[in-house]
Amino acid sequence: MRKQIRHYKEAEKLRIIFISYAINSLALAGGNLVEELDQNNDREMLAKGSLEKILDLFFLHIRNLWRVDGLYFLGIEEKFGTDAATEIDANCWKILAKIEAKDLKRTLGIEKVEDAETLLYLLRNTSWALYQTKKGVEIDDSKKIGTFRVISCRVQEARQRKGLPIFPCKKVRFGYLKSFAEELNPNFEVICKSCPPDPKPPDYWCEWEFKLKPKG
């Protein structure tokens, strides 16, 4: 037993000597040890930038998120057709909507969503709404009915520039918005006023109404 302990101690000494030698060798060779970073380090790095630069970076990542969405959609569409791509896309957005609604409520410190004004505020903070460069919001005096309108749609306008047909996105967007609204408050009804493949109005791409139904 004593012999095993002695061998263990000798092995431990050799291990320490080897580590010290490795560290010294790196230092002499001008090498650097890997610095482990966590999210606190990332926050510190971002906090050093100006607010304007942080916002620029934020919107850059929003655009990158949508670039990935568009690229995978086009890939599926090219290989399997628009119907298959739309079905997959619709299911993904329905799931995302519930996750996004919960995360936004927690992040923005909102416990209950009892009017259209609060719902539209949360909607404006989604990656979908932030990606749209021009949009319109309208809330009636009772705050029970709200409207969200996409005036300039980057997705559809990008397809037009590439010579692609307008994407019939009503199924995808309706599923997303319905799932989002119901996660916030199941008493909200979502009504599509206009969205492709509907004929495009002259001033916008799509319009959605959110109506708070009476309880009971």
N, C-alpha and C positions, 0 to 999 in steps of 0.2 A: 504493500500500500504506500509506504514511504517512498519507495522507488518510483511509483507512478506519479506521486505528487511532485517529486524532484524533476522528473521528466516534463511534467506539465509546466512547472515554473520556468524551466530552461526554454521550452518552446515559446512561452509567453514573452520571455526576454528577447528571443530572436525575432518574434513578430514585431515588437516595439522598435527594435533596432532597424528592421527592414522598412517599417513605415517612416521612421525618422530619416532614413537614408533616401527614400523615395521623395519625401517632401524637400529635403535639401537639394537633391538632384534637380528637381523641377525649378527651384528657386535659382540655382546656379545657371540653369539652361535658359532662364528667362521665361519659363512656363508658368501658367496660372492655374490654380485649383478652380474647379467648377463652383460657381456661386449659386447656391440654391435660392430661388425666388418664389414668393407666394403672392397671393392677391393683394396683401397689404403693400408689398413692394410695387406692384402694378399701380395701385391707387396713388402712392407717393410719387411715382414717375409721372402719372397723368396730372396730378395736382400742381406740378411745377410749370405746366403750360398755361398759357392765357386761356380765358374762357372761350374766346373766339376760336383758338386752335383746337380746344377740346371739342367744341361743337362741330368744327370741320371734320375732325376725326370720327366723331359720332355718326355724322351723316355719311361719311365714307363707308363705314361698316354697314350702315343700313343699305346703301347701294350694293355693296358686295353680297349681302344676304340675298338681295333680289336678283343679282346676277346669277348666283348659284341656282336659285329657283327657276329662273328663265332657262338656264343651260340644261338643267336636268329635264325640264318640260319639253324643250325642243328635241332633246335626245330621244325621249320616249315617244314623242309625236312622230319623229322621223322613222323610228323602227316599228312602232306598233299602231300608229294612227292617232288622230286627234281625240277620238272617243276614249281610247284606253288612257291616254295622257290626262284627259280631263277627269276621268273617274279616280285615278290615283291622286291627282292634285286636289280634288274635292275632299277626299278622305283625309289627306294630310292636313289641310287647312281647318277642317272640323276639329281635329284633335288639338292642333295648335291653338285654336280659339279659346278652348277651355283653359289650357295651361296659361295662356297670355292674360286672360281675364283675372285669374287668381293671382298671378305674379304682379300685375299692375295694381290691383287693389292693395296688396300687401306693401308694395314699394311706395305707392303714393299715399298710404295711410288712410284709405277709404274703407269703412266697415260695411256700409249699406248703400245700395244704389236704388233710390226710391223715386227718381225723376229722370226725365230725358236729358236734362242738362248735365247731370253727373255721368250718365252713360256716354254721352257724346264727348265729354271731357276725357274719359278713359279711352274711348275709341280714337280720339285724336292723338293719343300717346302710343298707339300700336305701330308696329313696323310698317303695316300696310298703309295707314294714313300718313305717316311721316314720309313715306316714299313718294307720295303724290305732291307735286310741286304747286299745284293750284287746286283748291277745294273750297266748298262752301258749307256753312252750318247755319241752320235755322231752328229756333225753338219757339214754340207758341207761348202765349201768356200764362197758360196753366202749367207749363213745364212738363206736361204729360205726353206731348208729341214733339219729336225732334226729327230733323231731316239732315242727312249727310249727302253731299253731292261732290263727285269727282269731276272737276272741270278739265284738268289736263292729266291724262293717264299715261304714265311713262311706258307701261307694258304695251298698250295698244299702239302708241305712237312709235315705239321701237319696232314693232312688227310691220307697221306701215313703211318705215324706212328701209326694212330688209325685203320689202316686196311680198310680205306674207299677208294672208287674209286676216281680217279682224277676228280675234279669238272670242268665241261665244262663252263668255266667262260668268254668265248669270248663275249657273249651277254651283260653280266653285265659290263665288262671292256670297251668294245667298246662304249656302251651308255654313260658311265661316261666320257671317254676321249673326245668323240665327243662333248658332252655338255660343258665340261670344255674349250676345244679349241675354240668353237664357241662363248662362252661367252666372251673370251678374244679378239677374232677377227674372225668374221664370214667368212673371206676369207681363213681360215685354213681348209685343208682337212685332215682327219685322215684315215690312211690305216693300217689295221691289217696285218702284215707280218706272224705272227704265234701266236696262242694262243689255249689252249685246248678248244674244243676237237680235234684240229689239232694234228697230230703226233708230239711228243715232240722232238725238236732238241737236240743233245747231250750236248750242252753247256749252254742252257738257257730255260726258261719256256715260255716267250712271248716276242714279239717285235712289236713296234708300230712306224709308220712313220708319221710325221707331215709336211705337205707340204703347203706352202703359195701360193695360187692360184693368178694369175695376176688379177689386178682389172679390172672390166668391162668385 
